[in-house]
Amino acid sequence: MKIKTIIYYTLFLSVEILQLSSCKKYLTLNPVSSFGPNVVFGTVSNAQKAVFGAYQEMTGDNGYGIRVSMYFPYDNDLMMGAGGQNDGDRRDIGRYNLTSSNAQLFKPFNQMYAGIERANQCIKYIPQMSLYNNGTSQQKAELQRLYGESLTLRAQYYFELVRNWGDVPAQWVPSSDIPNLFIAKTDRDSIYDHILNDLKIAEDLVPWRSGVSALGDPNDERITKGAVKGLRARIALFRGGYSLRRDNQMERGSNYLDYYKIADQECADIIQSGEHKLDPSFQDLWQNQLDAHQIDPYGEFMFQVAMSGGTSSTDSKLGKYNGPNGSLTILPSYFYMFDSVDTRRDVTIAPYKINSDNTLSAVGLSSLADGKFRRNWITNPTIDISNQAQNFGLNWPILRYSDVLLMYAEAENEINNGPTAAGIDAFNLVRQRAFAGNLGEMGTAPTDKAGFFNAIVNERALEFGTEGIRKYDLIRWNLIGDKLRAAKQALTDISNNAPPYDTLPAKMYYVAGPSTTVINWASSFYHPSSATTPSGATSVTWVSNLLSGNLQYFAEGFKDNHSELLPIPQAAIDANPNLKQDYGY
């Protein structure tokens, strides 16, 4: 049984406590039935239910179902969030026009702490179970796995809090064990170090992907060793990267290389294990795996948030809020970052809208949609455009194997003051898939440190666009302000027909057909339009004044040394007199 099914249909057992949320303000769990820890953690089956409850806090509108995945990561230099401005809501998040009273901040903040509270319960009680040390070998292996999963889930929740809010209150035991819940902010480096240590423990408790079948369903969506190691590598790079400090400066520690070494070793372990591989086809990974509700056979999706149930509390709005006819917009400059034969371009970007009869109509350069989570690719079951549902059960990918390869390349470059052969090989594996069938156009990786770093910055944009990664990468590299300004300049240059965009077509031509998944283009994206319309083709305005519509508001409120973090929600400040606002909010 997949974890998404377990989460949705399982009776969630509580541990007779109140959940911590926003430090002092509490939410009382309202389970169908309430039991003490001796019952909840009395059997392996009940312990599983408790851990699956900790997984559940990643789902729904206030988790990775929409807010954390599709509100918080934008605007970045590749994509723009929902168009418009000055709504005190999701649009102001994208435009960096945030105040602490923004309506979309508190509930996700709250839910991350709810997940931490659930994980803390499991982390405390599972090792105390008699079966943990005295059960059968199968019982002990499953309980160790559950303990490792709980440590990993708590780490992910804290990581999400820290990368969005910086220093936040941290507690490592259940709320019922803490005499004073008016907790002040904890320095993020301390939080990072704690969860890095937790993940080191967890990676020895959970099985590799190949070992899952010995413990249960080989097709479950639970955390495995590769995911733990990959998350530990990612968090180490953030610990060693730049972040906005309370003195309103972007800084990183003098010992940052120590953390790059952690990332390097963890990625090397994953690569050498042979447990995970790239899907040979970038399109297959999305269209026939994630959008088809399948477990990918290569293990490239190393950790996904399992969505299910069709409700705002357990499912996602992927394929509804984003994709064709959705609310997110690909920047025109991002489209032209791709080489013409890079297979990722036409997967990542969908240059069309879906009509009421499920046919496609091309759109212009200012209206490009993100394409990895497109509703006209959803199958098993298929989603008709007339279906007004908002939840389609699409998972949110937290970690892919290609990320491990590129993190390894980045760490090797930083540690060795330049790229190593192994780092270049990892980098090239990602590129080779992207240029499948056109390897001669792939180019050669730079061999100097600065050149290779810049190549990685570019490659991560091409590989992970629309996956909620880019904004946070730019922050840890201390590049976000420069990249946003460069994107704005590119929009101006495209509008003005200025180099290197001076040969782009004013119109594009396409041939309408019965296909519901692809547009048949009849002209080039890279050369001026023909004076005559090709036979049987329809035209669409391609390049226009990009700054006359929503794109004029792109990242308009961004301020260096301020906008890299979100303000603490005002409701959390009001609930805790020891919680203070920082970063000029």
C-alpha positions as CSV (number, residue, x, y, z in Angstrom):
1,M,0.0,0.0,0.0
2,K,1.4,3.4,-0.9
3,I,2.0,5.8,1.9
4,K,-0.4,8.4,0.4
5,T,-3.2,5.8,0.8
6,I,-2.1,4.9,4.3
7,I,-2.1,8.6,5.3
8,Y,-5.5,9.3,4.0
9,Y,-7.3,6.3,5.3
10,T,-5.5,5.5,8.5
11,L,-7.0,6.4,11.9
12,F,-4.5,8.9,13.3
13,L,-3.7,8.2,16.9
14,S,-2.7,11.1,19.1
15,V,-0.5,11.0,22.2
16,E,-2.8,13.0,24.4
17,I,-1.0,16.2,24.0
18,L,-1.5,19.6,22.5
19,Q,0.5,20.4,19.4
20,L,3.0,23.3,19.4
21,S,2.3,25.9,16.7
22,S,3.8,29.3,16.6
23,C,5.5,28.7,19.9
24,K,2.7,29.5,22.3
25,K,-0.5,29.3,20.3
26,Y,-1.8,25.8,20.3
27,L,-4.0,23.7,18.1
28,T,-5.7,20.8,19.7
29,L,-5.6,17.6,17.7
30,N,-9.1,16.3,17.1
31,P,-8.5,12.6,16.2
32,V,-11.3,10.1,15.8
33,S,-10.1,8.5,19.0
34,S,-7.4,9.6,21.6
35,F,-5.0,7.2,23.3
36,G,-2.0,7.5,25.6
37,P,1.5,6.7,24.4
38,N,1.4,3.2,25.9
39,V,-1.3,2.4,23.3
40,V,-0.1,4.5,20.4
41,F,3.5,3.1,20.8
42,G,2.4,-0.3,22.0
43,T,2.5,-2.1,18.6
44,V,4.4,-1.7,15.4
45,S,1.2,-1.0,13.5
46,N,0.2,1.8,15.8
47,A,3.7,3.3,15.7
48,Q,3.4,3.3,11.9
49,K,0.2,5.3,12.1
50,A,1.9,7.9,14.4
51,V,4.8,8.3,11.9
52,F,2.4,8.5,9.0
53,G,0.7,11.3,10.9
54,A,4.1,13.1,10.9
55,Y,4.3,12.6,7.1
56,Q,0.8,14.1,6.7
57,E,1.8,17.6,7.8
58,M,3.8,18.0,4.6
59,T,0.6,17.7,2.5
60,G,-2.4,19.9,1.8
61,D,-2.8,23.6,1.1
62,N,-0.7,24.7,4.0
63,G,2.2,22.3,3.2
64,Y,3.7,21.4,-0.1
65,G,0.2,21.2,-1.7
66,I,0.3,24.8,-2.8
67,R,1.7,27.4,-0.3
68,V,5.2,26.0,0.4
69,S,5.6,24.7,-3.1
70,M,4.0,27.4,-5.3
71,Y,3.7,30.6,-3.3
72,F,6.9,30.8,-1.3
73,P,9.5,30.0,-4.1
74,Y,8.5,32.9,-6.4
75,D,9.4,35.3,-7.9
76,N,12.8,34.0,-9.0
77,D,14.8,34.6,-12.1
78,L,13.0,31.8,-14.0
79,M,9.4,32.2,-13.0
80,M,6.8,34.6,-11.7
81,G,4.2,33.8,-9.1
82,A,0.5,34.7,-9.6
83,G,0.2,37.9,-11.6
84,G,-0.7,41.2,-10.0
85,Q,0.3,43.1,-6.9
86,N,-0.8,44.7,-3.6
87,D,-3.2,42.1,-2.5
88,G,-1.8,41.4,1.0
89,D,-1.8,37.8,-0.1
90,R,-0.1,35.4,-2.5
91,R,0.8,38.1,-5.1
92,D,2.7,40.2,-2.6
93,I,4.7,37.1,-1.7
94,G,5.9,36.9,-5.3
95,R,6.5,40.6,-5.6
96,Y,8.4,40.8,-2.3
97,N,5.9,43.3,-1.0
98,L,5.5,41.4,2.2
99,T,4.3,42.4,5.7
100,S,4.0,40.2,8.7
101,S,0.2,40.3,8.4
102,N,0.2,38.6,5.0
103,A,-2.7,36.1,5.0
104,Q,-0.6,33.3,3.5
105,L,2.2,33.1,6.1
106,F,0.8,31.9,9.4
107,K,-0.8,28.6,8.4
108,P,2.2,27.1,6.7
109,F,4.4,28.3,9.6
110,N,1.9,26.7,12.0
111,Q,1.8,23.4,10.0
112,M,5.6,23.0,10.0
113,Y,5.5,23.1,13.8
114,A,2.6,20.7,13.8
115,G,4.8,18.3,11.8
116,I,7.7,18.9,14.3
117,E,5.4,18.1,17.2
118,R,4.2,14.9,15.6
119,A,7.8,13.9,14.8
120,N,8.9,14.7,18.4
121,Q,6.3,12.3,19.8
122,C,7.7,9.5,17.6
123,I,11.3,10.4,18.3
124,K,10.7,10.2,22.1
125,Y,8.5,7.1,22.3
126,I,9.6,4.7,19.6
127,P,13.0,4.0,21.1
128,Q,11.3,3.4,24.4
129,M,9.1,0.6,23.0
130,S,9.8,-2.9,24.3
131,L,9.7,-4.2,20.8
132,Y,12.4,-1.7,19.7
133,N,15.0,-3.8,21.5
134,N,13.2,-7.1,22.2
135,G,10.9,-7.7,19.3
136,T,11.5,-10.0,16.3
137,S,14.1,-9.0,13.8
138,Q,11.4,-7.8,11.5
139,Q,9.7,-5.7,14.2
140,K,13.0,-4.2,15.3
141,A,14.0,-3.3,11.7
142,E,10.6,-1.6,11.1
143,L,10.8,0.3,14.3
144,Q,14.3,1.5,13.6
145,R,13.1,2.6,10.2
146,L,10.2,4.5,11.7
147,Y,12.6,6.2,14.2
148,G,14.9,7.2,11.3
149,E,11.9,8.5,9.3
150,S,10.8,10.6,12.2
151,L,14.3,12.2,12.6
152,T,14.3,12.9,8.9
153,L,10.8,14.4,8.8
154,R,11.7,16.7,11.7
155,A,14.8,17.8,9.9
156,Q,12.8,18.6,6.7
157,Y,10.3,20.7,8.7
158,Y,13.1,22.6,10.4
159,F,14.9,23.1,7.1
160,E,11.8,24.6,5.5
161,L,11.3,26.9,8.4
162,V,14.9,28.1,8.5
163,R,15.3,28.6,4.7
164,N,12.1,30.8,4.7
165,W,12.3,32.5,8.1
166,G,15.9,32.3,9.3
167,D,16.3,32.0,13.1
168,V,13.2,30.4,14.5
169,P,12.2,28.8,17.8
170,A,13.4,25.2,18.1
171,Q,12.3,22.5,20.4
172,W,13.5,18.9,20.3
173,V,11.1,17.2,22.7
174,P,7.3,17.0,22.8
175,S,5.5,20.1,24.0
176,S,4.2,18.3,27.1
177,D,7.9,18.0,28.3
178,I,8.6,21.7,28.1
179,P,7.7,23.9,31.2
180,N,7.8,27.2,29.3
181,L,6.7,27.3,25.7
182,F,7.4,31.0,25.2
183,I,10.5,30.1,23.2
184,A,12.8,32.7,21.7
185,K,14.5,32.3,18.4
186,T,17.2,29.7,18.1
187,D,20.3,30.5,16.0
188,R,19.9,28.8,12.6
189,D,23.4,27.4,12.7
190,S,22.5,25.5,15.8
191,I,19.4,24.2,14.2
192,Y,21.3,23.1,11.1
193,D,23.9,21.3,13.1
194,H,21.3,19.5,15.2
195,I,19.4,18.2,12.2
196,L,22.6,17.3,10.4
197,N,23.5,15.1,13.4
198,D,20.0,13.7,13.4
199,L,20.2,12.8,9.7
200,K,23.6,11.1,10.4
201,I,21.8,8.8,12.9
202,A,18.8,8.3,10.6
203,E,20.8,7.2,7.6
204,D,21.9,4.1,9.5
205,L,18.3,3.2,10.5
206,V,16.4,3.3,7.2
207,P,17.0,0.9,4.3
208,W,18.3,1.6,0.9
209,R,15.6,1.6,-1.8
210,S,16.5,-2.0,-2.8
211,G,15.9,-3.1,0.8
212,V,12.4,-1.8,1.1
213,S,10.8,-5.0,-0.3
214,A,12.2,-7.0,2.7
215,L,10.2,-4.8,5.1
216,G,6.9,-4.4,3.2
217,D,5.5,-2.9,0.1
218,P,8.3,-2.3,-2.5
219,N,6.2,0.5,-4.0
220,D,5.7,2.6,-1.0
221,E,6.7,6.3,-0.9
222,R,8.5,6.3,2.4
223,I,11.9,7.8,3.2
224,T,14.9,5.6,2.3
225,K,18.6,5.8,3.0
226,G,19.3,7.6,-0.3
227,A,16.7,10.3,0.6
228,V,18.3,10.8,4.1
229,K,21.8,11.2,2.6
230,G,20.6,13.5,-0.1
231,L,18.7,15.7,2.3
232,R,21.8,15.8,4.6
233,A,23.9,16.9,1.6
234,R,21.4,19.6,0.7
235,I,21.1,20.9,4.3
236,A,25.0,20.9,4.6
237,L,25.2,23.1,1.5
238,F,22.8,25.5,3.0
239,R,24.7,25.5,6.4
240,G,27.8,26.3,4.4
241,G,26.1,28.8,2.2
242,Y,25.1,32.5,2.7
243,S,22.0,33.5,4.6
244,L,20.6,36.8,5.9
245,R,21.6,37.4,9.5
246,R,20.0,39.5,12.1
247,D,22.5,42.3,11.4
248,N,20.8,42.5,8.0
249,Q,23.8,41.2,6.1
250,M,24.2,38.2,3.9
251,E,27.0,36.1,5.5
252,R,28.4,32.6,5.7
253,G,30.7,31.1,8.3
254,S,34.4,30.8,7.9
255,N,34.1,27.0,8.3
256,Y,31.8,26.7,5.3
257,L,34.1,24.1,3.6
258,D,33.5,21.7,6.5
259,Y,29.9,21.5,5.4
260,Y,30.7,21.2,1.7
261,K,32.8,18.2,2.7
262,I,29.7,16.6,4.3
263,A,27.7,17.2,1.2
264,D,30.5,15.8,-0.9
265,Q,30.7,12.6,1.0
266,E,27.0,12.0,1.2
267,C,26.5,12.5,-2.5
268,A,29.5,10.2,-3.2
269,D,27.9,7.5,-1.1
270,I,24.6,7.7,-3.0
271,I,26.4,7.7,-6.4
272,Q,28.6,4.7,-5.5
273,S,25.6,2.8,-4.1
274,G,24.0,2.4,-7.5
275,E,20.6,2.6,-5.8
276,H,19.4,5.5,-7.9
277,K,19.7,6.4,-11.5
278,L,18.5,9.0,-14.0
279,D,15.4,8.2,-16.0
280,P,16.9,8.1,-19.6
281,S,14.1,10.4,-20.7
282,F,13.5,13.7,-19.0
283,Q,9.9,13.8,-20.4
284,D,9.2,10.2,-19.3
285,L,10.1,11.2,-15.7
286,W,7.2,13.7,-15.6
287,Q,4.6,12.6,-18.2
288,N,4.7,8.9,-17.6
289,Q,5.8,8.7,-14.0
290,L,4.8,11.6,-11.8
291,D,1.9,12.9,-13.8
292,A,0.7,9.3,-14.4
293,H,0.7,8.6,-10.6
294,Q,3.4,5.9,-11.0
295,I,6.4,5.0,-8.9
296,D,9.4,5.7,-11.1
297,P,11.4,2.5,-11.7
298,Y,14.8,4.3,-11.7
299,G,14.5,5.8,-8.3
300,E,15.3,9.3,-9.6
301,F,12.5,10.7,-7.4
302,M,14.3,10.0,-4.2
303,F,11.8,11.7,-1.9
304,Q,8.3,12.9,-2.7
305,V,5.5,14.3,-0.7
306,A,2.7,11.8,-1.2
307,M,-0.6,13.5,-2.0
308,S,-4.0,11.9,-2.0
309,G,-7.6,12.1,-1.0
310,G,-8.9,15.1,-3.0
311,T,-9.0,17.4,0.0
312,S,-7.3,20.7,0.9
313,S,-5.7,19.1,3.9
314,T,-4.2,16.0,2.3
315,D,-3.8,16.6,-1.4
316,S,-2.0,19.1,-3.7
317,K,-3.2,21.6,-6.3
318,L,-0.4,20.7,-8.7
319,G,-1.8,20.7,-12.2
320,K,-4.5,23.1,-11.2
321,Y,-2.8,26.1,-9.8
322,N,0.2,25.7,-12.0
323,G,0.7,24.4,-15.6
324,P,-1.3,25.5,-18.6
325,N,-4.4,27.6,-17.6
326,G,-2.8,28.0,-14.2
327,S,-1.5,31.0,-12.3
328,L,2.3,30.8,-12.6
329,T,4.3,32.3,-15.5
330,I,7.6,31.3,-17.1
331,L,9.8,34.3,-17.7
332,P,10.6,34.7,-21.4
333,S,14.3,35.0,-20.6
334,Y,14.1,31.5,-19.1
335,F,12.7,30.1,-22.3
336,Y,15.8,31.4,-24.1
337,M,18.2,30.1,-21.5
338,F,17.7,26.7,-23.1
339,D,19.6,25.5,-26.1
340,S,17.2,24.7,-28.9
341,V,17.9,21.0,-28.7
342,D,17.9,20.7,-24.9
343,T,15.0,18.2,-24.3
344,R,14.2,19.8,-20.9
345,R,12.8,23.0,-22.5
346,D,9.6,21.5,-23.9
347,V,9.0,19.6,-20.7
348,T,9.6,22.5,-18.3
349,I,7.7,25.0,-20.4
350,A,4.3,24.6,-21.9
351,P,3.6,27.4,-24.5
352,Y,-0.1,26.8,-24.8
353,K,-3.5,26.9,-23.1
354,I,-6.0,24.1,-23.0
355,N,-9.3,24.8,-24.7
356,S,-12.7,23.6,-23.5
357,D,-12.6,20.6,-26.0
358,N,-9.1,19.6,-24.7
359,T,-7.3,20.9,-27.9
360,L,-4.4,23.3,-27.5
361,S,-3.9,26.9,-28.6
362,A,-0.4,28.4,-28.6
363,V,0.3,31.4,-26.5
364,G,2.9,34.2,-26.8
365,L,6.2,34.6,-25.0
366,S,4.6,36.6,-22.1
367,S,2.1,33.9,-21.3
368,L,4.3,30.7,-21.1
369,A,3.2,28.2,-18.5
370,D,5.3,25.8,-16.4
371,G,5.0,22.3,-17.8
372,K,6.2,19.6,-15.5
373,F,2.8,19.4,-13.7
374,R,0.5,19.9,-16.6
375,R,-3.1,18.7,-16.3
376,N,-3.2,17.4,-19.9
377,W,-0.4,15.0,-19.0
378,I,-2.3,13.6,-16.0
379,T,-3.3,10.0,-16.4
380,N,-4.4,7.1,-14.2
381,P,-6.9,8.6,-14.2
382,T,-7.0,11.2,-17.0
383,I,-8.2,14.7,-16.1
384,D,-10.5,16.4,-18.6
385,I,-10.3,20.2,-18.8
386,S,-14.0,20.3,-17.8
387,N,-13.2,18.7,-14.5
388,Q,-13.5,21.5,-12.0
389,A,-11.7,19.6,-9.2
390,Q,-8.7,21.3,-7.7
391,N,-6.9,18.3,-6.3
392,F,-5.4,15.7,-8.7
393,G,-3.2,13.6,-6.4
394,L,0.1,14.8,-7.9
395,N,3.1,14.4,-5.6
396,W,5.6,17.2,-4.9
397,P,9.2,16.1,-5.5
398,I,11.5,17.2,-2.7
399,L,14.7,15.5,-4.0
400,R,15.8,14.0,-7.3
401,Y,18.9,12.0,-8.2
402,S,20.0,14.7,-10.7
403,D,20.2,17.1,-7.7
404,V,22.6,14.7,-6.0
405,L,24.8,14.6,-9.1
406,L,24.9,18.4,-9.3
407,M,25.4,18.9,-5.6
408,Y,28.4,16.5,-5.8
409,A,29.8,18.5,-8.7
410,E,29.4,21.7,-6.8
411,A,31.0,20.4,-3.6
412,E,33.9,18.9,-5.5
413,N,34.6,22.2,-7.2
414,E,34.5,24.2,-4.0
415,I,36.6,21.8,-1.9
416,N,39.3,21.2,-4.5
417,N,39.4,24.8,-5.7
418,G,38.3,23.7,-9.2
419,P,36.4,20.8,-10.8
420,T,37.6,17.2,-10.4
421,A,37.2,14.5,-13.0
422,A,34.5,12.9,-10.8
423,G,32.7,16.2,-10.5
424,I,32.7,16.8,-14.2
425,D,31.5,13.3,-14.8
426,A,28.5,13.9,-12.5
427,F,27.8,17.2,-14.2
428,N,28.0,15.6,-17.6
429,L,25.5,12.8,-16.7
430,V,22.8,15.5,-16.3
431,R,23.8,17.2,-19.5
432,Q,23.9,14.0,-21.5
433,R,20.3,13.2,-20.7
434,A,19.3,16.8,-21.6
435,F,21.0,16.6,-25.0
436,A,20.0,13.0,-25.7
437,G,20.2,12.5,-29.5
438,N,22.3,15.7,-29.9
439,L,25.4,15.1,-27.7
440,G,27.5,17.0,-30.2
441,E,25.6,20.2,-29.1
442,M,26.2,19.6,-25.4
443,G,29.4,21.5,-25.1
444,T,32.4,21.0,-22.8
445,A,32.4,21.6,-19.0
446,P,34.7,24.5,-17.9
447,T,37.8,23.4,-16.0
448,D,38.4,26.5,-13.9
449,K,36.6,27.0,-10.5
450,A,34.7,30.1,-11.4
451,G,33.7,28.9,-14.8
452,F,32.5,25.5,-13.5
453,F,30.6,27.2,-10.6
454,N,28.8,29.4,-13.2
455,A,28.0,26.4,-15.3
456,I,26.5,24.7,-12.2
457,V,24.4,27.8,-11.5
458,N,23.1,27.7,-15.0
459,E,22.6,23.9,-15.1
460,R,20.6,23.9,-11.9
461,A,18.3,26.5,-13.5
462,L,17.7,24.3,-16.5
463,E,17.3,21.1,-14.6
464,F,15.1,22.2,-11.7
465,G,13.1,25.1,-13.0
466,T,9.5,25.1,-11.6
467,E,10.5,22.6,-8.7
468,G,10.7,25.3,-6.0
469,I,14.5,25.1,-5.8
470,R,15.9,28.1,-7.7
471,K,15.1,30.9,-5.2
472,Y,16.8,29.1,-2.4
473,D,19.8,28.2,-4.4
474,L,20.3,31.8,-5.3
475,I,20.0,32.9,-1.7
476,R,22.6,30.4,-0.5
477,W,24.9,31.6,-3.2
478,N,24.2,35.2,-2.4
479,L,23.1,35.8,-6.0
480,I,19.4,36.4,-5.8
481,G,19.5,40.2,-6.1
482,D,21.8,40.2,-9.1
483,K,19.9,37.4,-10.8
484,L,16.5,39.2,-10.4
485,R,18.0,42.4,-11.8
486,A,19.5,40.5,-14.7
487,A,16.1,38.9,-15.4
488,K,14.4,42.3,-15.4
489,Q,17.0,43.7,-17.8
490,A,16.5,40.7,-20.1
491,L,12.7,41.3,-20.2
492,T,13.5,44.9,-21.2
493,D,16.0,43.8,-23.9
494,I,13.5,41.3,-25.4
495,S,10.8,43.9,-25.5
496,N,13.2,46.4,-27.2
497,N,14.5,43.8,-29.7
498,A,18.0,44.4,-28.3
499,P,20.9,41.9,-28.5
500,P,21.1,39.0,-28.0
501,Y,17.3,38.9,-28.6
502,D,17.3,41.0,-31.8
503,T,16.5,38.1,-34.1
504,L,13.5,36.7,-32.3
505,P,10.2,36.4,-34.2
506,A,7.3,38.8,-33.8
507,K,5.0,36.0,-34.6
508,M,5.0,32.2,-34.4
509,Y,3.1,29.8,-36.6
510,Y,1.6,26.5,-35.6
511,V,-0.6,23.9,-37.1
512,A,-3.7,23.1,-35.1
513,G,-4.4,19.4,-34.8
514,P,-6.0,16.7,-32.8
515,S,-3.1,16.4,-30.3
516,T,-4.0,17.2,-26.7
517,T,-0.4,17.0,-25.5
518,V,1.8,18.9,-28.0
519,I,1.8,22.0,-30.2
520,N,3.0,21.5,-33.8
521,W,5.2,24.6,-34.5
522,A,5.7,25.6,-38.1
523,S,8.3,28.3,-37.6
524,S,11.5,29.0,-35.7
525,F,11.8,30.5,-32.2
526,Y,15.1,32.0,-33.1
527,H,14.7,33.8,-36.4
528,P,12.4,36.6,-37.6
529,S,9.0,35.5,-38.7
530,S,8.1,34.8,-42.3
531,A,6.2,37.5,-44.2
532,T,3.7,34.9,-45.2
533,T,1.7,32.4,-43.2
534,P,2.7,28.8,-43.8
535,S,-0.1,26.8,-45.4
536,G,-2.6,25.5,-42.9
537,A,-0.9,27.3,-40.0
538,T,-2.3,29.7,-37.4
539,S,-0.3,32.7,-36.1
540,V,0.2,33.9,-32.5
541,T,2.0,37.0,-31.4
542,W,5.3,35.9,-29.9
543,V,7.4,38.9,-28.9
544,S,5.5,41.9,-27.7
545,N,6.0,44.6,-25.1
546,L,6.5,42.3,-22.2
547,L,6.4,45.0,-19.6
548,S,2.8,46.2,-20.4
549,G,1.1,43.3,-18.5
550,N,1.9,41.3,-15.3
551,L,5.6,41.0,-16.1
552,Q,6.0,44.7,-15.3
553,Y,5.5,43.9,-11.6
554,F,8.1,41.1,-11.6
555,A,9.9,41.0,-8.2
556,E,9.2,44.8,-7.9
557,G,9.6,45.0,-4.1
558,F,12.9,43.0,-3.7
559,K,15.5,44.6,-1.5
560,D,18.9,43.2,-0.9
561,N,19.7,42.2,2.7
562,H,16.0,42.2,3.5
563,S,13.8,40.2,1.1
564,E,15.9,37.0,1.3
565,L,13.7,35.9,4.2
566,L,10.0,36.1,5.1
567,P,8.7,38.0,8.1
568,I,7.5,36.0,11.1
569,P,3.7,35.9,10.9
570,Q,2.2,38.5,13.1
571,A,-0.1,36.0,14.8
572,A,3.0,34.1,16.0
573,I,4.5,37.3,17.3
574,D,1.3,38.1,19.1
575,A,1.2,34.7,20.8
576,N,4.8,34.7,22.1
577,P,6.3,37.8,23.8
578,N,9.8,36.3,23.4
579,L,9.5,36.1,19.6
580,K,10.8,39.1,17.8
581,Q,10.7,40.4,14.2
582,D,14.0,41.0,12.3
583,Y,15.4,41.9,8.9
584,G,13.6,45.3,8.7
585,Y,10.1,43.9,8.8
